[in-house]
Amino acid sequence: TNQNLFLGGVVGAVYGGVVDSCVGRVNITVSKMSVDGKAKSFAVGGVVGLATNSSTLYSAVNNSKNEGVINIQPEAGTINAAYIAGVVAYSQETNPGINMSNCENHGNITFKGTAKNAYVSGVSGFAAGIDDATAVKGNIENAVNNGKITVKSGSSITNLLSVAGIAGVHTSSHII
């Protein structure tokens, strides 16, 4: 079976909730994952690993920051996607996007590994959403990254590598 891992300095996964005025001061290191030949994905965020909406509530991350170091160097194996960011690593794309406002990353982020896709960013690793009839969600406003982002030599990305100070991937018609 495919397995997914969601790690956050404050919350591993948010489903239809608000994270407000939180500070992640946790140093996060991933050095081993059991990869037994199956495609796996992981999302590691200094504040939130995964943020997604419920059927009736959308999620938001506001006034929050990361001050911890994120060091991701998993053993060789088949990783489908690595989402790594100082604030929110992965916003679920099947729902309206996650609003983020007044968020900051001050921690250094390092990735060295093998993956099909890797999204490494200071604030939001991968954020995608759709517009709905009542509001546009998925905006990133007043974001700051002061951390150093490093993808070390020896990393092997077979499909897509996206590295950015604010948002690794940000889709749809949303605003940064």
N, C-alpha and C positions, 0 to 999 in steps of 0.2 A: 504494500500500500504506500501511497505518497504520504509524507509527513511534513507538516509545517511547524515552524517554531517562531513564536512572537515574544520578544524580550523588550522591556522598557525600563528606564531608570525610575519611573513613577508607576506606570501602568503597562502591563504586557499587551492587553487588547481592550479597546473601548467599543462597545456596541450600543450606539444610540445614547451617548452621554456627553457631558461637558467636562473637560479638564481645564481648570482655571487657577491661575496664580500658583503653579507648582514649579518646584526647582528640583531637577535631577542632579545629584552630586555623586552618583554612583559610577565607579569605573567598571566598565563592562568589557570582558574578554571572552571571546569564543575561540577555543583552540581545538576542540574535538566535536565532531558530529558523527553519529553512527550513520554511515551512508550506504550500506549494504547493496549498492547497485541500483537503488530506486531514486527517481528524481525527487528532490526535496527543495523546499524554499524556506528562507528565514528572513525575518524583519527585526532589526535591532535598532531601537531609537533611544536617544538619551532621555526623553520624556515618555513617549508612547511607541510601542512596536507596531501595532495595527490599530487604525481608527476606521470604523465603518458605521453605517446607519442601521437602525432597526426598521421595521416596516412602518413605524409611526413617528420615530424621533430621528433627527439628524445629529451628528456629532460635531463638536467644536473643540479646538484647543486654543486657549487665549491666555495672554499675560504669563507665559511659562517659558522656562529656559533650562538649558543643559549646561552644567559646569563640569561634568565628568568626561573621562577619556573613554573612547570606544575603540577597541582593538580586535579586529576580526581576522583570524588566520586559521580557518578550518583545515583539517587534514584533507589531502587529495581525495576526490570522489566526485560523484555526479550531483552537482547542485544545480537545480533548474534556475533559481533566481535568488540573488542576494540583495535585500533592500536595507540600506544602512544610512541613518541620518541623525543629526544632533537633536532634533525635536520629534518629528513623526516619520518613521521609516516608510510606512506603506498605508495609503488611504485606499480602501476598497473601491474598485472602479465600477461595480455593478449597481451602486446606489448613487444618489446625488453626492457630490464631493464634500469634503470636510473643510469647513472654514477654519482658518488659522489667522490669528491677529496678535500683534505685539509679542512675537516669539523670538527667542535668541538662542544661539549656540555659541558657547565659549570654550568648548572642549575640542581637543584634537581627535581626528578620526583616521584610522588606518585600516586598509584592507589588503590582504594578500591571500589569494586563493584561486581555486578553479571553479568556474561557474559558466553556465550558458549565458546568463544575463546578470549584470551587476549595476546597481543604481546607488551611488555614493554621493551624499550631499550634506551641507551644513545644517539645513533646516528641514527640508522635505525630500525624502528619497524618491518616491513615486506617488504622485497625486493625480487621480483622474476622476471625473464625475460628469454628470449630465445636468442640464438645466431642467428644472421642473416648473410647473405652472405657478407656484406660489413664491418662489425665491430662487435666486442664483446662488448656488453654493459651490464651494471649491476654491474660493479666493484665498490668497496668501497676502496679508497686509502688514506693513511695518515689520518686516522680518530682518534680522541681523545675524550674520555669521562672522565671528572673530576667530574661529578655530581653524587649524591647519588640516587640510584634507590630503591624504596620501594614498595612492594606489601603488604598492611596492612592485618592483621588478620581480619577475617570476610568476606573476599572476597570469592566469590563462582564461580569457573570456572568449567563448566561441561564437557568440552572436552579437550582443550589444553591451557596451560599457558607457555609462553616462555618469560624469563627475561634474558637480557644480557647487557653487558657494551657497545658493539658496534652494533651488529645486532641481533635482536630477531629471525628472520628467514631470511635466505639468500639462495636462491635455484639456481639450474642449475650449470654450470661449471665456475661460475664467481669467481673473486678473491677478498679477503678481505685483 
